Amino acid sequence: MKKSKKSIFTTTLLAIVVLSALLSLAGCSKGSASGPAITVGSKDFTESLVLAEIYAKALEDNGFSVKREFNISGQGPHEALLKGSIDLYPEYTGTALTVILKEPALFDAKEVYDKVAAEYKDKFKLDLLDQANINDSQGLVITKKASDQYGIKTISDLQKNADKIRYASNGSFDQREDGLIGLKKVYGEFNFKSSKVYDDGIKYQVLKNDEADLAVAYTTEGSLVDPQFVVLDDDKHLWPPYYVAPVVRENVIKDSPKVATILNAVSAKLDNPTIIKLNAAVDIDKKEYEEVAGDYFETIKADVKAAADK
């Protein structure tokens, strides 16, 4: 029995609609025309969330479809990368060296970066992209008042003037090889005027209230945005460098070299003063990390785009 022209037309139209829908779904699963979909991961603290979101926005702005798998605890991001459930995340070179690779600490930033990059490539087929000028390392923070009064800018200065300084300890730091024990081995004895243990969460309030002059810190904490605090220079290099660098699965870069160009362009814009301000916006001003990262990305968007389009 012959089909009518109307029936043939209806069947053909339906086939076209179905085919278009299938092609659309296939396109969604593979990402945009610029490259495959990229899954960005992060660790479970403010700085990592902010950085991961900035990198994600940069990729989206340059034509990539991005999925986010944030707030992964511990060394979960590295494991997720090896399994292929994420494609990249921001890591710290010191963590990569000592925790992931289980190598002894090194103290030259370039030496750490080069070793991690080579071993990640060889052992894991992962690419370590350019490191940003963000070093989230262990540190000591002193009030600007005490710094100016006693001329304390470095940990060596602190050791010489320790008898004038009230130290706010967090307790555990004093018992650690990479804490006060290590400081004494490298710099000499610290005969503080006084030493009292406080909860780490209130250390900056303790300093502001003039209850102490010195506390233990990490060098990119949001509270350091306040000019009344000064991070002392570790002039004898007790602590290894912890610079931020995106780690990306090797096949992602092979398939889409532009990914490296985009992320490197973002990293080139980042430094400690910048990330301290961004951390402060989330932790102190209580803004959402997505908003903070988005606002910051708008300030570098044109430069990243220019680099990507070269």
Protein Blocks (a to p, Z undefined) as FASTA:
>chain_A
ZZdfklmmmmmmmmmmmmmmmmmmmmmmnopfkbccddddddfbfklmmmmmmmmmmmmm
nopacdddehiahjllmmmmmnopafbdcddfklmmmmmnopacdfbfklmmmmmmmmmm
mmnopacddddfbdcdddddddfklmmmnopabfklmmmmmmmpccddehjmmmpfklmm
mmmmmnopcddfbdcdddfklmmmmmmnopafbdcddfkbfklmpmkbccdddfkomaac
ddddddddfklmmmmmmlmmmmmmmmmmgcfklmmmmmmmmmmnopafklmmmmmmmmmm
mmmmmmmmZZ
